[in-house]
Amino acid sequence: MKTAVLINDTSTKAHLGCRVVVSQIARLAASAGIRIVSSASVNSDWREHQNLIATMRTADIVIVNGEGTLHDATRQAKALAEVGPFCRSAGVPCVLINSVYERNDPEIATACWAFDRIYVRESVSAYAARQAGLDAEVVPDLTLSSDVMDAFRGVVKVSRIVVTDNANRDVGRRALEEALTREDVSFLHLDTSEPKNPFMAPGQSPEVVFMNTGQVTEPPPPQRRRSTAFRALQKSLFKRHMLRRMRMIRQLNEPLSSAQILTRIASSRGVVAGRFHAVCMSMLAETPFAAMPSNTSKMKGLLHDAGIAQFLTDDAKLAFHMIDSWNEADNLAVAAYIAKARRDAKAMFEDIAGLQ
């Protein structure tokens, strides 16, 4: 098998979507004849690890998982972009996959020219990349190529609407405040409670992961949010809907297994999603949803590409009403999009495996 190094291993976080993405990268790479031998954690700068740099020089391929990182010309975005020129100078094929691309500067665009392939997750990112002179192809987010929801799709639906948090704090706050006026809601975060990635197939984990603390063979359990009953009371005291607010805070900080998170999405009547991967999991679960804007245009691009752009809104009250407007045509559009995501993901890794 060819050997690969993965940069921006987001599975060292507790987030369910990140863990599914990295497990899919490993699985799809293996099916194309590629073994990921080392990875650099999302919170680690690859340029600071000499052993990692040496491994990158001798690898057959370097894969950069762009995910939600390559936007706004941040320090992390620049670090990912600079993998391209490094690999070009080392004579190692290098690809950027599963990426957002938005509001970056010419320095990042110039660095990204050095990638042998660029695959972004949705058409808004593709447009931004192409405007910057980059040759970018669209392959939907890799969570959509997974089968993680298969065991949960047949669960009985209940009348509850699930509401998630949001990386866009202002939009997220409006959604949560509107939810507090309703009795048919529960609140959900996407951080899994398992210490290890529960989706990674046996034998496919990287042999070495580079963290801020150094080189490890097994990443430490991610740090997760915690909230005591007293803290929930402090944050809710003298505010409207105090008891509901306390319940919201507890639920948004409740340790949940991946199975519990997937079950709640699959069994709900609908999801008001402020999280990109909550939308992806709702699609896989055949659960109606309304998406609210996040910290980039990724929601807009995702829903446009799936042919259901009408289910994106920044109006929190309207979002709850949208749940009931789903019809069979919308379900068929989502099913077709998931089928395309699976075909495209397979083809992408077959293309990557052919790079010399």
Phi, psi and omega in degrees: 000151172287151178257145181222151170249134179256122176259135182077058176283097185279355181288352174285352170271166180276349188298129184302313182299318179297320181291322177294317181303310184292324176296324177290322176301314181295318183292312182292324176297314181299321180293338178262005178089029181237131177250122178277111186268330181216156175216158174248124182299153178306329183265011183241135178274115184303332184290347183263005183239103183295324178294323177294316179300319178296321178293321178299322181295330184259356181287160175281330183210145169244127182248125177255120176273099184291323182037237183260024191262326191274072177209156174062020175050040179286171177300318178296319179298317180296320180298318179294317181299325183287350173298324182302302179299324178299312182293323178299317180291332180273353180073029181248127176302141185216135182230146172254123183231163170052044192247148160276158172209111184200139174054043176262164184262172181300330179298316179292319179299318180297318179296320182292342176302333186281346178293142177287329176216146173232121177239118177254165190276337185205170192287334177294318176295321179298318180297315180297318180294318181292325176297332178273006177088013183263149177266098186242136174253153179260122168231120185305159182312138188292344174300329184285349176267000186268167177247023186295336182268354186303321184285350186246352187295334185269006182292154182290132177284142176246176185278356184287144169253128179270136179239129179257169172283187187207139175293337173273101190299322183292311178296318180297320179297318180296320180294318181292320180294321177294321180298327181293344178274355186247155179260347187260033185237156165224163187244144188218133166252165186252019177275124181276151183270348182292139179292331179246164178292111184285351184262349183286126180290148179304135177082000182253357177292146175302144179291328181224136175239130180264119181249174173302326183278354179128199185268127181228156175268342178215115181300144176292157178304136179297150173281131183242159178294146178223146177210128178272165177299323180295319179296319178298320178295316179303317184284346185250342187301131178067014176255159179301145177055050188303312183293319177295323180295320177299317179296319178301312182297318178297315182293324180286352178239009183284129176293122182233141173284164178299322179296322178294318179297312181295323178296318181295322177292316183290330185266353183279156175291332180187166180231128168264104195255117170263355180251133181305314183283343171292324175295314180300316181291326175296320176301312181295330182273354185060038178257126176302147181209162166235130181262143176243145185305145180249210185275354172222185180272018185299324177297315180300314180295317180300309183290324176299314182294329180277353179079023180227044184300339183291350182263022173249129179207151172256007178265109186297319180296317180296326182304319180292326179288332181297331182307321185276359183261003177293142176224181186296327179297323178293318178297320179293322178297317179295317180300319179294322180293319178296318178300318178295318180301320182289319177296314184293322180296316179297314181296323180300312182288330174295322177294317180299317182297336181274356181290142179243000000 
